[in-house]
Amino acid sequence: MNKSQTKEITQRVCSVEGRKWTNEMNVAWHHLLEQLDFEVAYKACTLALQDHNIHQVGPKHLLSKSQAAIAELNASLRNSVVDDSEWRSEPEPVCKGHDLPIAKCVDCVDVLVHQVGHLRGDELHRWACDHLYRADSLVGQEAPF
């Protein structure tokens, strides 16, 4: 979080609580809250201001409310509606040796799991492209990894 974002939060707290905002306050809060993402800090500020047990919101309250803020933000992301009407998956690669879709070829899946299972992500995909998948079944292989 940058200083202008911290200023927005401190001015909000001062406005709600009727406190006087100062630049020194902003600098002090910034040193304590700079590691927080602004959206998380803003939500934590809202939660702290709503908590009737907190009489004067301080940076420690935002830090203590940050976990709940993250949980609420994640929940709202999970519940948001995603428009995937134009999304299309790539076709499943076909294995070279057996001419089957890769997920249906027991022999090739066995190779992927037991012989190169130590590889992950892009490394595993590159290895499979080089050794298992039929080149004509791959989409967009002209793009570098």
TORDOSE-589327 format. One record per residue (C-alpha): residue in three letters; x, y, z. Coordinates in pm, whole numbers, plus 50000, padded with zeros to 5 digits. Example, Ala and Ser with C-alpha at 12.3 -4.5 7.8 and 13.67 -1.06 7.14 Angstrom:
residues 2
Ala512304955050780;Ser513674989450714;
END
This chain:
residues 145
Met500005000050000;Asn501385034149913;Lys501215066150117;Ser498275081149928;Gln496245049549993;Thr497195051050360;Lys496085087450359;Glu492685077050224;Ile492275051950507;Thr493485075350783;Gln491275103650658;Arg488325079750656;Val488995069051015;Cys489405105251128;Ser486235115550948;Val484145087851103;Glu485565091651453;Gly485765129751454;Arg489555130151496;Lys492025155051352;Trp494085141351064;Thr497815148851060;Asn500625139950824;Glu502545124751119;Met499635101451182;Asn499625091550816;Val503375084150817;Ala503105063351135;Trp500155043351003;His501925038350671;His504995023250838;Leu502764998151015;Leu500394990350728;Glu502544992850414;Gln502714955050373;Leu498914952450343;Asp497154953750009;Phe494954984849986;Glu491754965449923;Val492424943550228;Ala493314973650444;Tyr490184992350333;Lys487954962650413;Ala489754957650748;Cys489134994550821;Thr485434989550754;Leu485344959550986;Ala487224978351260;Leu484915008451235;Gln481904985351262;Asp483244967251569;His481504981651874;Asn484314969252101;Ile486844992251929;His486475027952056;Gln489355043851865;Val490555025851550;Gly494305022451512;Pro496655003851282;Lys496714973751516;His492974970051466;Leu493364969551088;Leu496084943451119;Ser493944922151346;Lys490944925251113;Ser492984918050797;Gln492424880250812;Ala488644884850829;Ala488874910750551;Ile490754886350328;Ala488184859350398;Glu485314882750307;Leu487034894849990;Asn487764859049882;Ala484164848949951;Ser482874877749740;Leu485194867249455;Arg483964831349475;Asn480354842949469;Ser480784867249181;Val479254857248851;Val481794850448579;Asp480804854148217;Asp482394824348049;Ser480034823047752;Glu482894829447509;Trp485384806747685;Arg486474776047494;Ser488854749447613;Glu491674736747398;Pro491234701747259;Glu492814673747458;Pro496244663347323;Val496504629647151;Cys499344605847237;Lys501854597046963;Gly502154560047035;His498544549447079;Asp496524576146895;Leu494244581247195;Pro493244612647387;Ile495934615647654;Ala493564611447950;Lys492244578847804;Cys495674563647733;Val496584543448041;Asp500164537447925;Cys500924574247866;Val499254585348190;Asp501394559348368;Val504514574748213;Leu503414609648319;Val502664599148675;His505404574248753;Gln508354582948532;Val508184620948512;Gly505964627948813;His508764648648965;Leu508184675448698;Arg505514701648753;Gly503634727648552;Asp505384740748241;Glu508274716248274;Leu505904686548268;His503954701447979;Arg507144707547776;Trp508324672047840;Ala504954657747735;Cys504904679547422;Asp508344666547326;His507804629947415;Leu504124620247432;Tyr501774643647246;Arg501204642546873;Ala502294676446735;Asp499154680946524;Ser496964677246836;Leu498544707147012;Val497184742346990;Gly499434772946978;Gln502814756047001;Glu504344784446804;Ala504284805847119;Pro507374802047340;Phe506984790847699;
END
